[in-house]
């Protein structure tokens, strides 16, 4: 027995969809689960699978046609089976049933009396029909049959400007056929020829609407730089472990893991803003902005806080491939709690990412770049508490009378002698150079060099921030944490990325932050 294929509701809020193209033709054999057609919705263009097997007997909705949820779009049945008469044409095109009386039997091909009366009213009343467009709008959509919509689209006719002669003011095919296409305004012509009009697809309409919504949301932006030296080393170590044919971790994968851990620490950011309420999520579901032809899609990697960087890389590669191949499912786009938009690979230094409502935050990532460094003959500037001159390890800074190896990071301290005692006594740094005149010291441990210098604190100085830090490799982070804790040194908690690295924040008496690292 044949069965109707109806347009499914693929997610909350979906009211209609557009058939992009049929993947099967009439007469083709169809197995349950076979991709049957491509559907364009507000969120995504995706393949829809057949829910029953058999033969595609009839296609009721044509490519490019917008269909309401629940409407019949095709019929699947057995080979040679007749298509029921009521489904031979789109269901929405059928008007009120014709009454056939014994006194006036209806002959085949003869118009029904009620339909003929409607046509007469349409001819008598002309374009100013019995109903106004406002009476035909339900939820923002013009009431029109699918056939009328298809004809209007082919002829470039705006349905909103027509008056319908069907039941309740519904626009039928004859109303569209009577309409005339208005000539294109002269303003559309330029010296170089005719201006091309490109219709927006559902995705671009949705992007335009959501960008407008984003600017209406209560939001603010923060811009800051971060030292990526440790991330570069981490990625290099991860790449060495990639097997042939495996997925190569990217900086986006590292950032995804870092953001997920941060969201678990600061749950107020792992949230949806709902106007009168905030929804806090138990897992960090990170959306990755992916550019596709004619739009932008943000698929979601679920529960990133529980995944390793390698697992995130595999999930990211899979979801990006399916995004660009048009293979996404609605569930791939749902429940995102935070979004990362990375344009660094294109050389973009900084940009303002557009919030993805209802999410509470988005991270815009620019390119990793070399920064300008202090002049070789200048002493490092005096700085407030926690501020520091950040110099990447791959750039040289050779202060006066110390033209040897490059200095990685400068720290300003209030008491140079006390700071030297702390770094050499508690953290096992060695003094490489001491400039008594300019009051600064070069220190080294395990190949990492830093410089500390006398600095004058400002009265309202803030504690040490989350900017660049010196990262020192050690054999056992947990043992170092226990030793420093017993010595009364201020430290953070041991942070472990399973199978990858352990990290420990250590603070000197002035609040400057270092980091002990251990590859595992």
matplotlib code that plots the C-alpha trace (Angstrom):
import matplotlib.pyplot as plt

x = [0.0, 1.3, 2.2, 2.6, 5.9, 5.3, 7.6, 9.1, 9.6, 13.4, 13.7, 11.8, 10.3, 10.4, 7.2, 8.2, 11.1, 12.1, 12.9, 16.4, 16.5, 15.2, 17.8, 15.5, 13.3, 9.8, 10.0, 13.2, 13.5, 13.9, 15.1, 14.3, 17.1, 18.1, 18.7, 15.5, 15.8, 17.6, 15.7, 16.6, 15.4, 16.2, 19.1, 20.7, 20.4, 20.4, 19.5, 16.3, 16.1, 13.2, 11.1, 9.7, 10.9, 9.4, 9.1, 8.9, 5.5, 4.8, 6.6, 4.1, 6.5, 8.8, 12.3, 12.5, 9.0, 8.4, 6.2, 4.6, 5.5, 3.2, 2.2, 2.5, 5.5, 5.7, 4.2, 6.1, 4.5, 4.8, 5.8, 2.8, 0.5, -1.9, -1.4, -4.6, -6.5, -6.4, -2.6, -2.1, -2.0, -0.6, -3.1, -3.0, -4.3, -7.6, -10.5, -13.8, -15.3, -17.7, -21.3, -22.8, -26.6, -28.8, -30.6, -27.4, -24.8, -21.3, -19.7, -16.0, -14.1, -16.9, -16.1, -17.9, -20.6, -18.9, -15.6, -17.3, -19.0, -15.6, -14.2, -17.2, -16.6, -13.0, -13.8, -16.4, -14.4, -11.1, -7.8, -9.5, -10.9, -13.1, -10.4, -7.4, -3.9, -4.1, -6.9, -4.7, -1.8, -1.5, 1.7, 3.4, 2.8, 0.5, -2.2, -1.6, -1.7, 1.7, 0.8, 0.1, 3.4, 5.4, 3.8, 4.4, 8.1, 8.6, 7.0, 8.5, 5.1, 4.8, 2.0, 1.6, 0.3, -2.5, -6.0, -7.2, -10.5, -10.2, -11.7, -10.9, -9.1, -6.6, -4.6, -5.1, -3.3, -5.8, -5.2, -1.5, -2.2, -4.3, -1.6, 0.9, 4.6, 5.4, 8.2, 11.6, 12.2, 14.6, 16.8, 17.8, 19.7, 23.2, 25.7, 27.3, 24.0, 21.3, 21.7, 21.5, 19.1, 20.1, 17.5, 18.5, 18.3, 16.9, 20.3, 21.2, 17.9, 18.4, 22.0, 20.6, 17.9, 20.2, 22.8, 20.2, 19.1, 22.7, 23.2, 20.0, 21.3, 22.9, 26.6, 30.1, 33.5, 36.9, 40.1, 43.4, 46.5, 47.8, 51.3, 50.9, 54.4, 53.2, 50.4, 52.9, 55.1, 52.0, 50.8, 54.3, 54.3, 50.8, 51.8, 54.7, 52.1, 49.8, 49.9, 50.0, 46.6, 45.5, 43.9, 46.4, 45.4, 45.0, 45.2, 41.4, 41.3, 43.6, 41.6, 38.4, 39.7, 41.0, 37.7, 35.7, 37.8, 37.3, 33.6, 33.4, 35.2, 33.0, 29.6, 27.9, 29.4, 28.3, 24.8, 21.9, 20.3, 16.5, 15.5, 13.9, 16.1, 19.6, 20.0, 23.2, 24.4, 26.3, 28.5, 30.6, 29.1, 31.4, 30.2, 32.9, 32.1, 32.5, 32.3, 30.3, 29.3, 26.6, 26.7, 28.1, 27.3, 28.1, 28.1, 28.5, 31.0, 29.3, 30.9, 34.3, 35.4, 35.4, 37.4, 41.1, 42.6, 43.0, 39.3, 38.3, 40.4, 38.7, 35.2, 36.1, 37.4, 34.3, 31.8, 33.6, 33.7, 30.0, 29.2, 31.0, 29.4, 25.9, 25.6, 24.8, 21.8, 19.7, 21.1, 24.6, 23.5, 21.6, 22.5, 25.7, 26.7, 29.7, 31.2, 34.7, 35.3, 38.9, 40.2, 43.8, 44.6, 43.6, 46.1, 43.3, 44.9, 41.7, 38.0, 34.7, 32.8, 29.0, 27.3, 25.3, 22.1, 21.0, 24.6, 26.2, 29.6, 31.8, 35.6, 37.1, 40.6, 43.2, 46.5, 49.6, 52.1, 55.5, 55.3, 57.6, 60.2, 62.0, 65.1, 68.3, 69.9, 66.9, 66.2, 62.8, 60.2, 58.9, 55.6, 52.7, 51.9, 51.3, 52.0, 54.9, 56.6, 55.8, 58.4, 57.9, 60.7, 61.6, 62.6, 65.8, 66.1, 69.7, 69.9, 73.1, 76.1, 74.3, 74.7, 74.3, 71.1, 67.6, 65.3, 61.8, 59.8, 60.3, 58.8, 58.7, 59.2, 59.2, 62.3, 65.0, 67.1, 64.0, 62.8, 66.2, 66.2, 62.7, 63.5, 66.8, 65.8, 62.2, 62.1, 65.7, 66.5, 70.2, 71.5, 72.9, 73.6, 73.1, 73.1, 73.5, 73.4, 70.1, 68.8, 67.8, 68.7, 68.7, 67.6, 67.5, 66.0, 65.8, 66.5, 63.9, 65.2, 63.4, 64.5, 63.3, 63.8, 63.0, 59.6, 57.7, 54.1, 51.1, 48.8, 45.8, 47.6, 45.6, 46.8, 48.7, 46.6, 46.3, 48.8, 52.1, 53.8, 57.1, 56.5, 59.2, 59.3, 59.7, 59.9, 57.0, 54.4, 52.6, 55.9, 56.7, 53.3, 53.7, 57.1, 56.1, 52.9, 55.0, 57.3, 54.4, 54.6, 51.3, 50.3, 47.2, 45.8, 47.3, 45.5, 45.7, 44.7, 44.5, 47.3, 48.8, 50.1, 50.0, 50.1, 50.7, 50.5, 53.1, 53.1, 56.1, 55.7, 54.7, 51.9, 53.8, 52.7, 54.9, 53.8, 55.4, 54.6, 55.0, 54.3, 52.5]
y = [0.0, 3.4, 6.0, 9.8, 11.5, 14.6, 17.5, 16.8, 19.4, 19.4, 21.4, 23.8, 26.8, 25.3, 26.1, 25.5, 24.4, 24.6, 21.5, 22.2, 19.1, 15.5, 12.8, 10.2, 10.4, 9.0, 5.3, 4.9, 2.2, 3.6, 1.9, 3.0, 5.4, 6.3, 10.1, 11.2, 14.9, 18.0, 20.4, 24.1, 25.4, 28.5, 26.7, 24.4, 22.7, 18.9, 15.6, 14.0, 10.2, 8.1, 6.7, 3.8, 1.6, 0.9, 2.8, 6.6, 6.7, 10.4, 13.7, 16.3, 19.2, 20.5, 21.8, 25.3, 25.1, 26.2, 23.7, 23.9, 21.4, 18.3, 18.8, 15.8, 16.1, 12.6, 9.1, 5.9, 2.5, -0.8, -1.0, -0.5, 0.6, 3.4, 6.7, 7.7, 10.4, 12.7, 12.8, 13.1, 16.9, 18.7, 18.5, 22.3, 22.9, 21.1, 23.4, 22.7, 19.3, 19.5, 18.5, 16.3, 16.0, 13.5, 16.3, 17.8, 15.1, 16.4, 15.3, 14.5, 17.7, 20.0, 22.6, 22.3, 24.9, 26.4, 26.7, 28.4, 30.9, 31.8, 32.3, 34.6, 36.6, 37.0, 38.2, 40.6, 42.1, 42.3, 42.7, 44.4, 41.1, 40.3, 40.0, 42.1, 40.7, 41.3, 38.8, 36.2, 36.5, 33.9, 34.1, 36.3, 34.0, 34.7, 32.0, 30.5, 27.1, 25.4, 25.5, 29.3, 29.7, 27.9, 29.8, 33.1, 32.2, 31.3, 34.6, 36.8, 37.8, 39.0, 37.0, 39.7, 42.1, 39.8, 39.2, 35.6, 34.2, 30.9, 30.0, 32.5, 34.7, 32.0, 32.7, 30.0, 29.4, 31.3, 34.5, 34.3, 33.6, 36.8, 38.9, 40.9, 41.2, 44.8, 46.1, 46.5, 50.1, 52.2, 52.6, 49.0, 49.9, 51.3, 52.4, 48.9, 47.0, 45.5, 45.1, 41.5, 40.6, 37.7, 36.2, 35.3, 31.7, 30.6, 30.5, 34.0, 35.3, 33.7, 35.1, 38.6, 38.2, 36.7, 39.4, 42.0, 40.2, 40.0, 43.8, 44.2, 41.9, 43.6, 43.0, 44.4, 43.6, 43.0, 42.9, 41.5, 39.7, 36.4, 34.8, 31.7, 30.4, 27.5, 26.7, 26.6, 24.1, 22.1, 21.8, 20.8, 18.0, 16.9, 16.8, 14.5, 11.9, 12.0, 8.8, 8.7, 9.6, 11.0, 14.3, 17.1, 19.2, 22.9, 26.0, 26.1, 22.6, 23.8, 26.9, 24.8, 22.7, 25.8, 27.6, 24.5, 24.2, 28.0, 27.7, 24.9, 27.3, 30.2, 28.7, 32.1, 32.3, 28.8, 30.0, 31.1, 34.5, 34.4, 37.9, 37.2, 34.3, 32.8, 29.1, 27.6, 24.4, 21.5, 20.9, 23.1, 22.7, 24.8, 26.1, 26.5, 29.1, 27.5, 29.5, 27.8, 29.1, 31.8, 31.7, 30.9, 27.9, 27.2, 23.4, 22.4, 20.0, 18.6, 18.2, 19.5, 19.6, 15.8, 15.4, 15.4, 17.8, 14.8, 13.9, 17.5, 17.5, 14.4, 15.8, 19.2, 17.6, 15.5, 18.3, 20.7, 18.2, 17.5, 21.2, 22.0, 18.9, 19.9, 16.8, 18.4, 17.4, 19.7, 18.2, 19.3, 22.9, 22.7, 23.3, 25.3, 27.3, 29.3, 30.0, 30.4, 32.3, 32.1, 34.1, 33.9, 31.5, 34.3, 36.8, 38.8, 40.4, 41.3, 41.6, 41.9, 38.6, 38.9, 37.3, 34.1, 34.5, 33.1, 32.3, 34.5, 34.9, 34.5, 34.4, 36.1, 34.8, 36.6, 35.6, 34.6, 37.4, 38.7, 41.8, 44.8, 44.6, 47.2, 48.8, 46.9, 49.8, 50.8, 49.6, 47.9, 50.5, 50.9, 49.2, 48.9, 45.7, 42.7, 44.6, 43.4, 43.9, 40.8, 39.5, 36.2, 33.7, 33.9, 37.6, 38.9, 41.6, 42.4, 45.1, 47.1, 45.2, 41.9, 41.0, 37.3, 35.3, 36.5, 37.4, 35.9, 37.9, 40.9, 41.0, 44.2, 43.7, 46.0, 44.6, 43.3, 41.5, 39.8, 38.8, 37.3, 35.3, 34.0, 32.9, 31.3, 29.8, 28.6, 28.2, 27.0, 29.8, 30.6, 34.2, 34.8, 38.5, 41.3, 44.9, 46.9, 50.3, 49.8, 47.4, 44.3, 40.6, 37.9, 34.5, 31.0, 27.6, 24.6, 26.8, 29.4, 32.9, 35.8, 39.2, 41.0, 44.7, 47.3, 48.9, 51.7, 50.6, 52.7, 53.5, 51.6, 48.9, 45.7, 42.2, 40.1, 39.6, 36.6, 37.9, 36.3, 34.0, 32.2, 28.5, 26.2, 22.5, 20.3, 16.6, 16.3, 19.1, 17.4, 17.1, 20.7, 21.8, 19.9, 21.3, 24.9, 24.6, 23.5, 26.4, 28.8, 29.9, 31.0, 28.5, 27.5, 24.1, 21.5, 21.5, 18.4, 17.8, 14.0, 12.4, 15.7, 18.1, 19.2, 22.9, 24.7, 28.5, 29.9, 33.5, 35.5, 37.9, 40.7, 38.7, 37.9, 34.6, 31.8, 28.4, 25.0, 22.5, 18.7, 16.7, 13.4]
z = [0.0, -0.9, 1.7, 1.5, 2.2, 4.2, 5.0, 8.4, 11.2, 11.7, 14.8, 16.9, 15.2, 11.7, 9.8, 6.2, 4.0, 0.4, -1.8, -3.2, -5.4, -5.5, -5.2, -6.7, -9.7, -10.2, -10.8, -8.9, -6.2, -2.7, 0.4, 3.9, 5.0, 1.4, 0.9, -0.9, -1.3, -0.1, 2.1, 2.7, 6.1, 8.1, 9.8, 7.3, 3.9, 4.5, 2.9, 4.2, 4.3, 3.2, 6.0, 4.0, 1.2, -2.2, -5.5, -5.8, -7.5, -7.6, -6.8, -5.6, -4.6, -7.3, -6.8, -5.5, -4.0, -0.4, 1.4, 4.8, 7.5, 7.3, 3.6, 1.2, -1.1, -2.7, -2.7, -2.2, -2.9, -4.8, -8.4, -10.7, -7.8, -8.7, -7.0, -5.0, -6.8, -3.7, -3.9, -7.6, -7.1, -4.1, -1.3, -0.7, -4.2, -3.6, -3.0, -1.3, -2.4, -5.3, -4.5, -7.2, -7.1, -8.8, -10.7, -12.1, -12.5, -13.1, -16.3, -16.6, -17.3, -16.4, -13.8, -10.5, -9.9, -6.8, -8.6, -11.6, -9.3, -7.8, -11.3, -12.2, -9.0, -9.9, -13.4, -12.2, -9.4, -11.3, -9.5, -6.6, -5.4, -2.5, 0.0, 0.9, 1.3, 5.0, 5.3, 3.7, 5.9, 8.7, 10.8, 8.2, 5.2, 2.3, 1.9, -1.5, -3.1, -3.9, -7.6, -7.4, -5.6, -8.3, -11.1, -9.3, -8.7, -12.4, -13.6, -10.9, -9.4, -5.8, -4.2, -1.5, -4.1, -5.3, -4.1, -4.0, -5.2, -3.4, 0.0, 2.7, 0.2, -0.8, -3.9, -6.5, -9.8, -11.9, -9.8, -10.6, -14.3, -14.5, -12.9, -15.0, -14.1, -13.5, -15.7, -14.1, -13.0, -15.1, -12.1, -12.5, -15.7, -15.5, -18.1, -17.9, -18.4, -16.3, -12.6, -11.5, -8.8, -6.5, -4.3, -0.8, 0.2, 3.5, 5.1, 4.1, 5.2, 8.6, 8.8, 8.2, 10.8, 13.4, 12.9, 13.5, 16.6, 17.8, 17.7, 19.7, 22.5, 25.6, 24.9, 25.1, 23.7, 25.3, 23.3, 24.6, 23.5, 24.6, 24.4, 22.2, 22.8, 25.0, 22.5, 19.7, 21.6, 22.6, 19.0, 17.8, 20.4, 19.4, 15.7, 16.5, 17.8, 14.8, 12.9, 9.1, 7.7, 11.1, 11.8, 12.6, 15.6, 14.9, 17.1, 17.0, 18.6, 21.4, 21.9, 21.9, 24.8, 26.7, 26.3, 27.4, 30.6, 31.2, 30.8, 33.4, 35.8, 34.9, 34.3, 34.0, 30.6, 29.6, 29.2, 27.0, 27.6, 27.4, 28.2, 31.6, 32.5, 32.0, 31.2, 32.6, 30.8, 32.5, 29.5, 27.2, 23.7, 21.5, 18.1, 15.4, 12.7, 9.3, 6.0, 3.3, -0.2, 0.3, 4.0, 7.4, 9.6, 13.2, 13.9, 17.5, 19.1, 22.2, 25.7, 24.8, 28.4, 28.4, 25.2, 24.6, 22.1, 19.7, 20.1, 19.5, 16.3, 15.0, 15.8, 14.2, 11.0, 10.7, 11.3, 9.1, 6.2, 6.6, 6.8, 3.5, 1.9, 3.0, 5.1, 8.5, 10.5, 12.7, 15.9, 14.7, 15.2, 18.5, 22.1, 21.5, 24.5, 23.2, 19.7, 18.4, 15.2, 14.0, 11.0, 11.9, 9.1, 6.7, 8.3, 10.0, 13.0, 14.9, 14.3, 16.2, 16.1, 16.0, 19.0, 18.2, 20.2, 22.6, 23.6, 26.1, 24.5, 21.4, 21.0, 18.0, 17.2, 15.0, 13.6, 15.6, 14.9, 16.0, 18.1, 18.3, 21.1, 23.2, 21.6, 22.3, 24.2, 26.3, 29.8, 30.2, 31.2, 34.8, 35.1, 37.5, 39.4, 37.2, 34.0, 31.9, 28.6, 26.6, 24.2, 22.3, 22.6, 18.9, 19.1, 20.6, 23.2, 24.1, 26.8, 27.3, 28.6, 28.2, 24.5, 24.9, 24.5, 24.0, 27.0, 26.8, 29.4, 31.7, 35.1, 37.2, 40.9, 44.0, 45.6, 43.2, 45.9, 47.4, 44.0, 43.1, 46.3, 45.5, 42.0, 42.8, 46.1, 45.5, 41.7, 41.0, 38.5, 38.0, 37.7, 34.2, 34.4, 37.0, 35.9, 39.1, 37.4, 35.6, 38.3, 36.3, 36.4, 33.8, 35.1, 33.5, 34.2, 31.8, 28.8, 29.7, 30.4, 32.1, 33.3, 36.5, 37.1, 39.7, 39.0, 40.6, 41.4, 40.7, 43.6, 42.3, 40.5, 39.7, 40.5, 38.0, 34.8, 32.5, 29.9, 28.9, 31.3, 31.4, 30.9, 32.5, 31.8, 34.9, 35.4, 37.9, 38.3, 41.2, 43.2, 42.5, 43.7, 46.9, 47.6, 46.8, 48.9, 51.9, 51.4, 51.6, 47.9, 46.3, 43.6, 41.7, 41.2, 39.0, 35.7, 33.6, 30.0, 29.9, 27.9, 26.9, 29.6, 33.2, 34.2, 37.5, 38.0, 40.4, 41.7, 42.9, 45.9, 43.5, 41.9, 38.6, 37.2, 35.9, 34.7, 35.4, 32.6, 32.3, 29.1, 29.9]

ax = plt.figure().add_subplot(projection="3d")
ax.plot(x, y, z, "-o")
ax.set_aspect("equal")
plt.show()
